Every structure is written in C-alpha cells, then in structure tokens.
Amino acid sequence: QVQLVESGGGSVQAGGSLRLSCAASGSTSSTSWMAWFRQRPGQEREGVAAIGSYGSTRYADSVKGRFTISEDNAKNTLYLQMNSLKPEDTAMYYCAANNGGLWYNALREYAYNYWGQGTQVTVSP
C-alpha cells in the first residue's frame, strides 16, 4: 500500500503562484508514475500533470506553460508548481500514484491505484 498526503493549497489572487506537495509513504518502490488531478465544483476529476519513471512528463492543455510537475525521489515527494493562476484553476487538487501501465493513460483517472485526500486551491479574480 502507498499513502499520499497533499499540502500547500490555499487562496491566492489571479496571477499568483502556489506550490503543492505530496508526501508518499509505504510501498513507494512499487509505484511507477505519479500525477496531479483536480476536481472543480460540479465537474469530474481531471488529470492536470503526470510524471513517469524516467522523468517524462505530460500536462493537460489548460495548464501547459503555467504548471510544472517534479519529484524528489530522495524525499518521496511530488510537487506541482503553479504559476499565473487563473480563477478557473480553483479546485480540489489530488495526488495520485500507480503501479504502471500505458503511458498513454497518464492523465486518466482509472490508471491510478492510490489517491490522497486532496488540498483546496482557490484563485480569486
């Protein structure tokens, strides 16, 4: 089992920045990819960014150029640097991890086995 705990959410004005963190514990050696998802009010959860075993990354079109996913393997921590935030980025952000599969599905919710509880990000106009 893998446990994931997010932190770093908060409230910020449009144009501002936040960095989310996700601390992983447990059987982390069994995980292959990690990712960030978000769920906006009244909408389904969507993939935001993913990072693969060899550092490859994938981003949703809506965040390309503004968000950066990274990881510190020594600390078992995943990050999401969010710049130029917009009100439409307001959502609950979730960290996820999986045991592998097709990289094609890196931003698909069903590809992930483990989930954190989420951290709220609110961007005001």
C-alpha positions in Angstrom: 0.0 0.0 0.0 1.0 3.6 -0.7 -0.2 6.6 1.4 -0.3 10.0 -0.2 -0.7 13.3 1.7 -1.1 16.6 -0.1 -0.2 20.0 1.3 0.4 23.6 0.0 -3.1 24.5 -1.1 -4.6 27.9 -0.2 -6.1 31.1 -1.5 -4.3 33.3 -4.0 -5.2 36.1 -6.3 -5.2 35.6 -10.1 -1.7 35.8 -11.5 -0.2 34.4 -8.3 1.6 31.2 -7.6 1.4 28.2 -5.3 3.4 25.0 -4.9 1.6 21.8 -3.9 3.5 19.0 -2.3 2.6 15.3 -2.0 4.4 13.2 0.5 4.4 9.5 -0.3 4.9 6.7 2.2 4.6 2.9 2.4 5.5 0.7 -0.6 6.7 3.6 -2.7 9.2 1.4 -4.5 6.3 -0.3 -6.3 5.0 2.9 -7.9 5.7 3.8 -11.4 4.1 7.2 -12.2 2.7 9.9 -10.1 0.2 12.6 -11.1 -1.9 15.6 -10.0 -5.6 15.7 -10.7 -8.1 18.3 -9.9 -11.9 18.4 -9.4 -13.6 21.7 -10.0 -17.1 22.3 -8.4 -19.7 20.4 -10.3 -17.2 18.7 -12.6 -15.5 15.4 -12.9 -11.9 14.9 -11.7 -9.4 15.7 -14.5 -5.8 15.0 -15.0 -3.5 18.0 -14.7 0.0 16.7 -14.9 1.9 13.4 -14.7 5.5 12.3 -14.3 6.8 9.0 -15.4 9.6 6.6 -14.2 12.3 8.4 -16.2 11.2 11.9 -15.6 8.9 12.1 -18.7 6.0 14.5 -18.1 2.6 15.1 -19.5 0.3 18.1 -19.0 -3.3 19.0 -19.7 -3.5 21.6 -22.4 -5.2 24.0 -19.9 -2.0 24.2 -17.7 0.8 23.9 -20.2 3.4 26.6 -19.7 2.0 27.5 -16.3 2.3 24.4 -14.2 5.4 22.2 -13.6 5.4 18.8 -12.1 8.5 17.5 -10.4 9.6 14.9 -7.9 12.3 14.5 -5.2 12.8 10.7 -5.0 15.1 11.0 -2.0 12.2 12.7 -0.1 9.5 10.6 -1.7 7.7 13.9 -2.5 5.9 15.0 -5.6 5.4 18.7 -6.4 3.2 20.9 -8.6 4.5 24.4 -9.1 1.5 26.5 -10.3 2.2 29.9 -11.8 0.0 32.5 -13.5 -3.0 31.1 -11.7 -6.5 31.8 -13.0 -9.9 31.7 -11.3 -10.7 28.6 -13.4 -7.8 26.8 -11.6 -9.9 26.8 -8.5 -10.4 23.2 -7.5 -9.6 20.4 -5.1 -6.2 19.0 -6.1 -5.3 15.4 -5.7 -2.1 13.5 -5.8 -2.2 10.0 -7.3 0.2 7.1 -7.9 0.1 3.9 -9.8 2.0 0.6 -10.4 2.5 1.1 -14.1 0.5 0.7 -17.3 0.3 2.5 -20.6 1.8 6.0 -20.5 -0.9 6.9 -23.0 -3.3 6.9 -20.0 -1.1 9.0 -17.8 -3.8 11.7 -17.3 -6.7 9.2 -17.0 -8.2 8.7 -13.5 -8.7 5.0 -14.0 -4.9 4.5 -14.4 -4.2 5.2 -10.8 -4.3 2.9 -7.8 -3.6 5.3 -5.0 -5.0 8.7 -4.1 -4.5 11.4 -1.5 -7.3 13.2 0.3 -6.8 16.4 -1.6 -5.8 20.0 -1.0 -8.0 23.0 -1.9 -6.8 25.7 -4.2 -8.9 28.9 -4.6 -8.0 31.6 -7.0 -9.8 34.9 -6.7 -10.2 37.4 -9.7 
